[in-house]
Amino acid sequence: MAAMTKKAAKEGSNAVQRAAQEGQIISCSCDFATITGASRSVKIWSVTHVDNNDDNEGGSSEGGNVAEAKLSQKLEHDNVVESVATMSGKSMLLAGDRMGCVTLWKGVKNVFKRGSPKVWQSIRVFNWRHKHELHKIKECMQFGITSLSFLGDGFFVSGARGGDLRVWNVNGSGAKDETVHKELIGLSGAHSTEVTSIITGRGVMESSSKEK
């Protein structure tokens, strides 16, 4: 509505009707995350709308970009990050690394500065192994978190290179800077090889619902 009002005030009501008929994009904003195969960081990108006018040097011309993406933050981890997952409508991100750790990040906005980008903060870590446990190199190679998926806003599933699946409670015990070592459900050898993708099925209930 704000974008429509702005366009109408700037170009007239006919411009809004024409935009609707032609399917034009008049506003665009979102965040997305990327990882690479040998990096210990998750890059958070912010997409913002570019005003489409000739007077603005960075404006988009006909057929050009209607938005621009900028790197807003790098989320650093102790090991190479191999998988990420986000939840639609929620500022939460999961990052799984090569050594079997999953870090939960939450995007927080500065309420005192309008229009400022989200700042992503580490909330807790999920790792079924304890640091003092010793494993052979070949065993460690099977721990990598190769796939992640939220189940509603209360749970998530992690899939490992060795084929194991684990279901976790997003909230843990609620303690600050907590490391959760115990999953809700563990399925060792669920697959004989690397779990490459997890997709949430139909009928998964939100945690706010009385029915699970």
ZASE-166470 format. One record per atom (N, C-alpha, C): residue in three letters; x, y, z. Coordinates in steps of 0.2 Angstrom, whole numbers, plus 5000, padded with zeros to 4 digits. Layout:
<rs>
ALAXYZ/...
</rs>
This chain:
<rs>
MET500449945000/MET500050005000/MET500450065000/ALA501050065004/ALA501450125004/ALA501750134997/ALA501950084994/ALA502250084987/ALA501750114982/MET501150094983/MET500650114978/MET500450194979/THR500450214985/THR500350284987/THR500850324985/LYS501550304985/LYS502050334983/LYS502050344976/LYS501950294972/LYS501950294965/LYS501350334962/ALA500750334965/ALA500250374963/ALA500350454964/ALA500750464970/ALA500850534971/ALA501450564966/LYS501850514964/LYS502450534960/LYS502250534953/GLU501850484950/GLU501650484943/GLU500950484941/GLY500550484947/GLY499750494945/GLY499450424946/SER498750424947/SER498450364948/SER498450314942/ASN498450344936/ASN498450304930/ASN499150254930/ALA499650284933/ALA500250244933/ALA500150184937/VAL499750184943/VAL499650134947/VAL499250074944/GLN498750104940/GLN498250054936/GLN498650024931/ARG499150054927/ARG499550034922/ARG500049974925/ALA500249994931/ALA500749944934/ALA500349884936/ALA499749884938/ALA499349824940/ALA499249784933/GLN499049814928/GLN498849784922/GLN499449754919/GLU500049784919/GLU500649754916/GLU501049704921/GLY500849704927/GLY501149654932/GLY501849684934/GLN501949754934/GLN502549784936/GLN502649774944/ILE503349764945/ILE503549764952/ILE503649834955/ILE503249854960/ILE503349924962/ILE503649934969/SER503749874972/SER504149874978/SER504449804979/CYS505049794982/CYS505349734983/CYS505849744989/SER505749694994/SER506249695000/SER506249625003/CYS506849605004/CYS506849535008/CYS507649525010/ASP507749475014/ASP508449455015/ASP508549385013/PHE509149365011/PHE509249295010/PHE509949275012/ALA510149215012/ALA510749185015/ALA511049145010/THR511749145010/THR512149105005/THR512749075009/ILE512949015006/ILE513548985009/ILE513948955003/THR514648945004/THR515048914999/THR515348845002/GLY515648804998/GLY515848745000/GLY516448745005/ALA516848795005/ALA517448795009/ALA517448855014/SER516848885016/SER516848945020/SER516548935027/ARG516848965032/ARG516548955039/ARG516049015040/SER515849045035/SER515349105037/SER514749095032/VAL514149125035/VAL513549125031/VAL513449205029/LYS513349215023/LYS513249285021/LYS512549305021/ILE512349355024/ILE511649375024/ILE511649435019/TRP511149435014/TRP511049485009/TRP510449525010/SER510449585009/SER509749625010/SER509549655003/VAL508949645001/VAL508749664995/VAL508249724996/THR508349784993/THR507949844993/THR507749864987/HIS507149904986/HIS506949924980/HIS507249984978/VAL507349994971/VAL507650044968/VAL507150084964/ASP507150154966/ASP506650194963/ASP506750194955/ASN506250194952/ASN506250184944/ASN506150254942/ASN506650304942/ASN506650364938/ASN507250384935/ASP507250424930/ASP507850444927/ASP508250494930/ASP507950534935/ASP508350584939/ASP508850544944/ASN508650484946/ASN509050454951/ASN509650414948/GLU510250434949/GLU510850404946/GLU510850324946/GLY510650304952/GLY510650224953/GLY509950194951/GLY509450234949/GLY508850214947/GLY508850164942/SER508250124941/SER508250064936/SER507950094930/SER508150084924/SER507850104918/SER507350044916/GLU507050064910/GLU506550014908/GLU506849944906/GLY506649894909/GLY506949824908/GLY507549814913/GLY507749864917/GLY508249854921/GLY508049824928/ASN508549824933/ASN508349794940/ASN507949844943/VAL507449814947/VAL506949854951/VAL507249854958/ALA507749814960/ALA507949804967/ALA508749794966/GLU509049804972/GLU509749784973/GLU509949754979/ALA510449704978/ALA510649664984/ALA511249684987/LYS511349694993/LYS511949714997/LYS512049665002/LEU512749655003/LEU512949615009/LEU512849655016/SER512449625020/SER512249655026/SER512649635032/GLN512849565032/GLN513149535038/GLN513449465036/LYS514049455039/LYS514349385039/LYS514249355046/LEU513949295046/LEU513949255052/LEU514449205052/GLU514949215057/GLU515549175057/GLU515449115062/HIS515749055060/HIS515648995063/HIS516348965064/ASP516448915069/ASP517048885070/ASP517348835065/ASN516848805061/ASN516948755056/ASN516648775049/VAL516848745044/VAL516548755037/VAL515748745038/VAL515348785035/VAL514648785035/VAL514448745029/GLU514048695030/GLU513848645024/GLU513048655022/SER512648685027/SER511948685025/SER511648745029/VAL511148775027/VAL510748825030/VAL509948815029/ALA509548835033/ALA508848835033/ALA508548895036/THR508048925033/THR507648975036/THR506948965036/MET506549005040/MET505848995041/MET505449055038/SER504949035034/SER504549095031/SER504149135036/GLY504249195036/GLY503949245041/GLY504249245048/LYS504749215049/LYS505149215055/LYS505849235054/SER506149275058/SER506849295057/SER507349245061/MET507349185059/MET507749125062/MET508049095056/LEU508749075057/LEU509149045053/LEU509548985056/LEU509548925053/LEU509948875055/LEU510548865051/ALA511148855054/ALA511748845050/ALA512048775053/GLY512148725048/GLY512548665050/GLY513248665048/ASP513648645052/ASP514348635050/ASP514648565049/ARG515248565047/ARG515648505045/ARG515748455051/MET515748485057/MET515848445063/MET515248425067/GLY514648435064/GLY514048415067/GLY513648465071/CYS513848525071/CYS513548575075/CYS513048615071/VAL512448625074/VAL511948675071/VAL511948735075/THR511948795072/THR511948855076/THR511248885074/LEU510848915079/LEU510248945078/LEU510449025078/TRP510249055073/TRP510349135073/TRP509649165073/LYS509649225076/LYS508949265075/LYS509149335073/GLY508749355069/GLY508749425066/GLY508349475071/VAL508749525073/VAL508449575078/VAL508449645075/LYS507949675074/LYS507949745072/LYS508049795077/ASN508349855075/ASN508449905080/ASN507749955080/VAL507349945085/VAL506749985085/VAL506850055086/PHE507450075087/PHE507550145088/PHE507850185082/LYS507950145077/LYS508150165070/LYS507750135065/ARG507350175062/ARG506850155057/ARG507250135051/GLY507050085048/GLY507350065041/GLY508050035042/SER508350025048/SER508949995049/SER508949915047/PRO509449885045/PRO509449815043/PRO509449775050/LYS509249705049/LYS509249665055/LYS509949645057/VAL510049635063/VAL510649615066/VAL510549545068/TRP510949495065/TRP510849425067/TRP511349405073/GLN511049375078/GLN511349355084/GLN511349275085/SER511849245087/SER511849175089/SER511449165095/ILE510949125095/ILE510549105101/ILE510749045104/ARG510848985101/ARG511048925104/ARG511348885099/VAL511748835101/VAL512048785097/VAL511748715099/PHE511648675094/PHE511448605095/PHE511948555092/ASN512248515097/ASN512748465095/ASN512648405099/TRP512548345096/TRP512448285100/TRP513148255103/ARG513648285101/ARG514348265103/ARG514548305108/HIS514948285113/HIS515348325118/HIS516048335115/LYS516348395117/LYS516948415115/LYS517548365117/HIS517448335123/HIS518048295125/HIS518048225122/GLU517448215118/GLU517448145114/GLU517948145108/LEU518348085108/LEU518848085102/LEU518548035097/HIS518648055091/HIS518448005085/HIS518948005080/LYS518947955076/LYS519447945070/LYS519247995065/ILE519748015061/ILE519548065055/ILE519048035051/LYS519047975049/LYS518447945045/LYS517847955048/GLU517747945055/GLU517147955058/GLU516948025058/CYS517348065059/CYS517248145060/CYS516948165053/MET517148135047/MET516848155041/MET516148135040/GLN515848095044/GLN515148075044/GLN514748125048/PHE515048165052/PHE514648205056/PHE514348265053/GLY514648285047/GLY514448355044/GLY513648355043/ILE513348415045/ILE512648425044/ILE512548455037/THR512248405032/THR512248415025/THR511548445023/SER511048445028/SER510348465026/SER509948485033/LEU509548535032/LEU509148555038/LEU508448575036/SER507948575040/SER507348595039/SER506948605045/PHE506648665046/PHE506148685051/PHE505548645051/LEU505248625057/LEU504648585057/LEU504148635061/GLY503748685058/GLY503448735061/GLY503948785064/ASP503748815070/ASP504248865073/ASP504548835079/GLY504448775081/GLY504648745087/GLY505148685087/PHE505248655081/PHE505648605080/PHE506048605073/PHE506548565072/PHE506948565066/PHE507248495065/VAL507448475059/VAL507748415058/VAL508448425055/SER508848385057/SER509548395054/SER509748325051/GLY510048325045/GLY510248265041/GLY511048265041/ALA511348215042/ALA512148215042/ALA512348175036/ARG513048185035/ARG513348155029/ARG513348075030/GLY513348055036/GLY513347975037/GLY512647945037/GLY512147985035/GLY511447965034/GLY511047965040/ASP511247995046/ASP510848005052/ASP510348065052/LEU509748055055/LEU509248105056/LEU509148115063/ARG509048185065/ARG508948205072/ARG508448255072/VAL507948255076/VAL507448305077/VAL507548335084/TRP507648405083/TRP507748445089/TRP507248495091/ASN507248515097/ASN506748565100/ASN507148635099/VAL506848685095/VAL507248745093/VAL507348785100/ASN506948785105/ASN507048825111/ASN507548795116/GLY507648725115/GLY508148695120/GLY507848705127/SER508248725132/SER507948735139/SER507848805140/GLY508048845135/GLY507948925136/GLY508448955139/ALA509048925141/ALA509548955144/ALA509948995139/LYS510249055141/LYS510649095137/LYS511349065135/ASP511549065128/ASP512149035126/ASP512148965127/GLU511648925127/GLU511648855128/GLU511848815122/THR512148755124/THR512348705119/THR511848645121/VAL511448625116/VAL511048575117/VAL511348505115/HIS511348455119/HIS511748395117/HIS511248335116/LYS510648345118/LYS510148295117/LYS509548305113/GLU509548265107/GLU508948285103/GLU508348245105/LEU507748265102/LEU507148235104/LEU507048165101/ILE507248155095/ILE507248095091/ILE507848085087/GLY508248025088/GLY508848015084/GLY508747955080/LEU508847955073/LEU508747895069/LEU509447885066/SER509847845069/SER510547825067/SER510447775061/GLY510747795055/GLY510747755049/GLY510047755046/ALA509747815046/ALA509147825043/ALA509247815035/HIS509747835033/HIS509947825026/HIS510647795026/SER510847755020/SER511447725020/SER512047775018/THR511847835015/THR512347885013/THR512047955015/GLU512448005012/GLU512348075014/GLU511548095013/VAL511348125018/VAL510648155017/VAL510748225014/THR510448225008/THR510548285004/THR510048335004/SER509448315006/SER508848365006/SER508348345011/ILE508048385015/ILE507448375019/ILE506948425018/ILE506348405017/ILE505748445015/ILE505148435020/THR504948485023/THR504348475028/THR503748455025/GLY503448395027/GLY502848365024/GLY502248405027/ARG501648385024/ARG501048415026/ARG500848395032/GLY500448435036/GLY500148415042/GLY500548425048/VAL501148465047/VAL501548485053/VAL501248545056/MET501148535063/MET500748585067/MET501248635070/GLU501048695070/GLU501448745073/GLU501548735081/SER502048755084/SER502148735091/SER501648775095/SER501348825093/SER500848865097/SER500148835097/SER500148785093/SER499448745093/SER499448695098/LYS498848675101/LYS498848625106/LYS498948555103/GLU498848545097/GLU498948485094/GLU499548485090/LYS499948425091/LYS500648415088/LYS500548365083/
</rs>
